[in-house]
Amino acid sequence: MKIYRIFQQRYYDDDLKDGCLTLPLASANVWKDPLENPLASVIVTDQQTGQPVHLGAVVNRFYALCWTHRVEPTAADWGSFSHGMPAIRIGTTVGKLLDRVMAMSDPGYMHRSWLVDVKYMEPHLIQQMKTPDEVYSRMESTGSMLALSAAVVRTTFSGEDEVRFLFDNGIHPAWGAVTASSSPDLIRLPFDWNGFVDEAVQSP
């Protein structure tokens, strides 16, 4: 399947130069949306100790990068993702992306890398997800149900037709190939850009 993404040109050039793919933390603070990654804020009180237990820790190390399967960009796309800066829209495929981010050298690669269609929901329904029962119901061995919870977005943005790449950097042992970033809200994955981009369009 073909997928597309708009990068600010300066960040795209940096990633190309450094052989990396930079991902921001999927959090309400970073994405400026209180409904982003909704399970991350869930806390429950332990009945034995009376101490708070942060259930949201199972998803609070998800990093995400937004793609779309829409072939043609809109003017709104350029405005939303360029933030007024020079930008570039690239096209590639699901296979090429996953081939580069799911490394056999990573013992947890099947449980930390996901590419999923975003599920659009009304805000009140996303808010209702913020419960301990919701977290418990999604705890299973593959991690896929937790990944899906981090790909829930309010219906206001449904026109973006988003496909979200998620990387769980909370799984241990940590993948030694993940490079450090100057910000705790960013990670940089080693990335082979050679032959990755099928098409590219500069911002209008």
N, C-alpha and C positions, 0 to 999 in steps of 0.2 A: 504494500500500500504506500502511496506517495504521501509525504507529510511536508509541511512548510513551517518556517519560523522567521520572524523579523528580529534581527539583532541591531542594537546600536552599533554603528560601524566601528567605533573605537574599541568596543569590547570584543567584537568579532575578530578584528585585526590582532588584538592581544592574544586571544585564544589560538588563532592560527599560528602566530609567531612562536608561542610557547608550547604548542602541541598539547593543548588542554581543552576541556569543556568545563565552563564555569556554571555552577548551579547555585541559586539562592535558597536559603532555608525556607521551607514551607510553613510559615508561621503568620499569625494574625498581625504581629508587629511589623514584620518585614514587608508583607503584602498589603498592609494598610486596610485590612478587612477582618472584622471580629469573627467572621464565619469561616475564615480560611483554616483548613486542617482542623475541623471542629472538635475532634476527640482530644487534641493536645492539651486542652485546659481542664480536663475532667479530674477531679480530686474526690476521694472517698475517705471517710473516717474509719480507721481500724477499730472494730468493736472490742478487741481485747486491750489495746493500749491507749485508745483514744487519740492516737496520733494520725495526722493526715497522710494519706498514701496517694502519690501522684500517678494515677493510672495513665494519664496522658503521656507519660514517659515512653510508652511503647510506640508512639508515633512522632515524638517531638524532635527526632533526628532525621526526619524526611527532608530531603532537598528536592526541588522540582524545577522542571523546565517546560514551558508551554509551547506546544506545536499545534498545528491545525491540519485537517485534511481537505480544507477548501482550496481549490486550485487557484482562484483569483482573489487577490487582496482587495479590501475596500479602503476608502479614505479614512474611515474610522480605525481600521487596523494600523495604518501608518501612524496616526495620531496617538493611539493608545500605547504602542510598543516602542516608538522612536523617542517619545518624550521630548519632541521638538529638536532632536539631534539628527545628524546624518545617519541613515540606516540602510540596511541591506536585507532583502528577503531571499532566503535560500530554500531550495527544494531538494529532498533526498527521499529515502525509503525507510520503512520500519526496520527492514532487515539490516540495512547498513548501520543504522543507529545502534541496534541491539548487539550487532557483531562487535562493535567497538567498546561498549560499556559493560558487557558481560564477559569478564576475563576469566579464563580457566585457572589462572594463577590465584584467583580469589576463592577461597573455600566456601564462601557464603553467597556466590554470585547468583544462585537460583532463588535466593531469599531476600535479596536487597535491591534488585533492579527490576523495574516494572514500567511498561508503557501501556496506558489504559485510556479509553475514551472517558472523558469527563461526564459525570452524571449531573444534570441540572435540576435543582430543586428550589421550591419556594423557601424564602428565608426562615419562616416559622418552622418548617420541617427540618431544616438544618439545625436550628436551635434545639429542637427536640432530640437530636442525636447526642447532645452533650450530657450523657448519663453514664453511670457505671455499668448498667445493664447492657448498653450499646457496646461498650468496650469489651466486656466479658464475652458477648455473643460473637465478637470478631476475633477472638484469640484462638488461633488454630496453627498447626505446625508449619504451614507454608508462608504465612504472613500476608497472603493475597487479600484477605478480607480487610485487614488494616490498611493496606495500600489503597484499596477502593475507597475507604473512608476519607483519605487525603485527596481524592479526586472528585469531591462533591463541591459544586459551585452554584451560587445563586442564579436563578433563571434570567436575571437581568443580562447576564453575559452569554446567553445561549447562542447568540448570533456568531460567536467566535468559533464554534464547532471545534472545541479544544481536544487535543490528544496530549495527555500529560505524561512526561517521563519523570519517574520518581526513583530516588536513590536513598536507601536507608543506611545512613552512616552510623547507626547505633548498634548494628550487629557486630558481635565479636566472634572470632578474632577480626579486628579491623583490617581492611584491605590496605596493605602497606604501600600500594601504588598511589593511593589518594594523596595529592599534594596539598601542603598547607597553604592557606590564604591569609591575606593581611586582615581579613575580617572573619569573626566566628560565624557570621551569617552567610558565608560563601564557602564552597569547596570547589576544588579544581581536579577533575578526573583526567588522567593521561588519555589522550585522544588522538587517533590517527586520522587526520583530515585528508590524506591522500585518497582521491577518488570518491570522497564522501558527498560532495556537492554536485548535484546533477544540473541545477540551474540557479542563477542568481540575478536579482533585479535590484538596482539602486533605488533609494527613496525618490519619489517624484518631486 
